[in-house]
Amino acid sequence: MDVLSLIGRSEPLFQRDLTLVNDELEKIVSNSSFLVLGGAGSIGQAVTKEIFKRKPKKIHVVDISENNMVELVRDIRSSFGYIEGDFQTFALDIGSVEYDAFIEADGYYDYVLNLSALKHVRSEKDPFTLMRMIDVNIFNTVKTIDQSISKGVKKYFCVSTDKAANPANMMGASKRIMEMFLMRKRQEISISTARFANVAFSDGSLLHGFNQRIQKKQPIVAPSDIKRYFVTPQESGELCLMSCIFGDKGDIFFPKLSESLHLTTFAKIAVKYLNEMGLDPYECNSEDEARGYLRHVSDEKKWPCYFTKSDTTGEKDFEEFYTASEVLDVKRFSDIGIVKSGLDYNVDLLKYFESEIYKMKECKRWTKESIVSLFFEMIPDFQYKETGKYLDGKM
């Protein structure tokens, strides 16, 4: 299936920029060592493959998902084969003592790339998963930066999200706060990051869910009013690697908007997806009608769809890559823009945030409301609005 055509494009995004820096990129990667954290997720796998195919001296990959790590190795072996460099994977939790021991035993890398994240808006529905989101997206980042500093790492990269620009949900806000911590640390180590759009057909995404629904003979459900930018998995890996290698201290790379990269709705992609499968959408008026359609209707050329307007907490009508107050460099690359370390942060406020979260965890008692209130203190213009409805309450 042609992912590019499904998201409304005929050409990949970053080819002009990659061609321009190709020789330098190949030289740097082939002479460097890398640690990829969260390397078995969709973006992590894409980044790992971009590094591996340029034959690094050393690439170690860490991820909590043992099964995804196995698939990553199988994919690499089947696509690229082998390299002379040291390629190893480790099924470890970044927050664990086992990971700390791993870093103490080695830890010597030129580049550390952190792709680990809790990325789903649905993860903020309860206070417990929300606290884990803070741990993964913020405190594990701070921990791995400090370890990188102590080991003399040349460059630290951590992926952000377009949802960090004027955030409307807790996930985006957690990444915005993570960016503040990154900027605080940029005096001690070279740091860069990247914001980009939804990664088409990444694990757990709505588009990935389309595949699951077809395989399980279930209806496709999608919001009709939510517009998103989409990049392919390979493009996400390319942008992360470009930022890691060529980003200056505090730079945030993002895809420039163009005729190729445009907002599109999930419902529109669902229709294209079904057409690619040789199917026509049959729009239903309720979840019950959609669930019952395949049991009662024998037309094999039509597939039940339920397109609705979104009313769940944390959904934003559209996405953006930067705020009005951020300073941009749009001349360095053809298709990549850069936010130039313009993110404001307050050291005392960051210390206060750490202290408040520590107090909550120490007494093992906190509420979602207390965390939301703390986020508003960190981001005064936070656009969060609680509706009481979440994606887990929908089909």
Secondary structure, 3 states (H helix, E strand, C coil): CCHHHHCCCCCCCCHHHHHHHHHHHHHHHHCCEEEEECCCCHHHHHHHHHHHCCCCCEEEEEECCHHHHHHHHHHHHHHCCCCCCEEEEEECCCCCHHHHHHHHHCCCCCEEEECCCCCCHHHHCCHHHHHHHHHHHHHHHHHHHHHHHHCCCCEEEEECCHHHCCCCCHHHHHHHHHHHHHHHHCCCCEEEEECCCEECCCCCCHHHHHHHHHHCCCCEEEECCCEECEECHHHHHHHHHHHHHHCCCCEEEEECCCCCCCCEEHHHHHHHHHHHCCCEEEECCCHHHHHHHHHHCCCCCEEEEEEECCCCCCCCCCCCCCCCCCCEECCCCCCEEEEECCCCCCHHHHHHHHHHHHHHHHCCCCCHHHHHHHHHHHCCCCCCCCCCCCHHHCC
